[in-house]
Amino acid sequence: MAFEGLTTRLQNVFGKLKGRGKVSEDDVNEAMREVRLALLEADVNFKVVKDFIAKVKERATGQEVQKSFTPAMVIIDIVNKELTELMGGTQEKLAKANKPPTVILMAGLQGAGKTTLTGKLAKLLQSQNHKPLLVAGDIYRPAAIKQLEVLGEQIGAQVFTLGDKVSPVEIAKQGVQLAKDQGNDYVLIDTAGRLQIDEELMQEIKDIHAAVKPDEVLLVVDAMTGQEAVNVAKSFHEQLALTGVVLTKLDGDTRGGAALSVKAVTGCPIKFASTGERIDQLEAFHPDRMASRILG
Ligand code: GDP
């Protein structure tokens, strides 16, 4: 399960603190040294860790802690709140166009989980009585169109495709037009990924962006890739003005670095978490719940 190592280590640190009646400044410093190492080992960005520890330390050496009969609990509470802040504070909702349809563009590397997310998000929207249209814009990965069609069939959502001979920009444009004509209130555009970021990939998705002016640009990143996920998010954000990040594969044994760093590094909120291959395994990302889960 995700975050296991981090959770165990943090529980050890706080277990030691709880064993003490009073907590001295030295105790706090020692605990923060250990929290720092635990976060670095969980692959959290170096600078993010530094800022985080500084904030917690500042609050944990204050009056509130010294006066408390349960200082360890006060420190855990501070860490919990700062972890929540680090991951964005509050849950960020999906954007909504003033005038439908709301256009959502999926971005990300190959294998991150874009096509799967397109199906999952469509199902989630259907459950809220929306009528999404799925657009098959990944014309390069041989099985991507078929994969989206299968997902669409599974949930009873329409999939728009023009095969793999028409440019993705044209497919996206026609898809949005079809949604307008038919009265779909959401359009989810799946796009091509590459194994790594390259000029061609960026240019293509920028062209799609310019053509359909999406209300939401979701970057899908594989949480298992840790710092690499954060680097990918940074590059995409610089070029594409992302509006949200979706972390996938949180059901795997990710150490947690991506979840804990991506908002701080890019400024872009994490909107959803994908926790499995099944179509219903998608959750709105709640920073407070994730912080509690990490603390165990
Ligand atoms: P794309 O290339 O970005 O479109 O990626 P896909 O949607 O095809 O996903 C790549 C692989 O990751 C597939 O085998 C998916 O079933 C799997 N996958 C996607 N999301 C998750 C997730 O949250 N957890 C797990 N365990 N697997 C996932």
Residues whose N, C-alpha, C, O or C-beta is under 5 A from the ligand:
A	BS01	GDP	L109 Q110 G111 A112 G113 K114 T115 T116 L117 G193 T248 K249 L250 D251 S274 T275 G276 E277
